[in-house]
Amino acid sequence: MKVTLNSRKPSRKFPLTIEIHSSGATIGELKKLVAAKTKLHIHRQRITTADKKVLEDDAESLASVGVKEGDALDIKDLGPQIPWRTVFLIEYFGPLFIHPFFYYAQELVYRQKFEHSKMQSIALVLVLAHYAKRELETIFVHHFSSATMPFFNVFKNSGHYWGLSGLLLAVPLYGPWNSAQKLAGTLRANDNYINITVGIWLYAELSNLITHLNLSSLRPAGTRVRKIPKGYGFNLVSCANYWFEVVAWVAFTALTLDYAALLFTVVATAQMAVWALKKHKRYRKEFGNEYPKGRKVMIPFVF
């Protein structure tokens, strides 16, 4: 079978005619043949049919997506790419060094030495535990439907974590206005209050981990297989992992009673709500009547 690939932009490499000898050739094999002739890496290729269908699942056969002898396909160079796993590791690394810096470099940053409050010390531990968990999940738990993303997106994506969850949160949180002396006798120095908020945070983080393990089990590594999430949390909402993430940050905000923590929680919740709604609609479209009708998007019984 022969197919021709055309580029929408002027290119010395295209149009290109590829001859495929295997009757059951896959999309992945086509991309490898293109890469061999053009040096355009398979992850930089975005191939579409004449009716604009994207050939994205490398395991699918060309015949199953309607590609036949003599077809003309469009190809786009996506530019420099970076693995999704690497992007996540970079994103989550920011808070892991930003928060300790502002906690321990008090004389350099705040121009004075003071005794940290119990709230500040616990807040640091919670932030480090949260993002260490994220890093470990990225390495050992998460499966990614796409291997790569455009390289320059890493800067945009990291802004949320390095900027909002890193600098914006750390600078006011570890300042002298939250020191042991300033908080003495206040709610944020009350052991019972601290224990309750930390307990809720721990419950939410462990629940979030459980939902991530659940989601990971639904997709074999290296595939794009999607199944209906079920079990802990998912019987109530489509995105239980986001729900427990929200609960954890609400608990953190309650612990610190800090405006920066509140702002980050609001922004993060809004972003997760957008992602959750997209996933919820995709689940309903893909699984139709099989998908539970009473299941909410992200917040049980509400949204």
Secondary structure, DSSP 8 states (H G I E B T S, - for coil): -EEEEEESS--SS-SEEEE---TT-BHHHHHHHHHHHH---GGGEEEE-TT--B---TTSBTGGGT--TT-EEEEEE--SEEEHHHHHHHHHHHHHHHHHHHHH-HHHHHSS---B-HHHHHHHHHHHHHHHHHHHHHHHT---SSSEEETTHHHHHHIIIIIIIIIIHHHHHTSGGGBHHHHTTSGGG-HHHHHHHHHHHHHHHHHHHHHHHHHHHHS-TT--------STTTTTBS-HHHHHHHHHHHHHHHHH--HHHHHHHHHHHHHHHHHHHHHHHHHHHHHGGGS-TT-BSSSTTT-
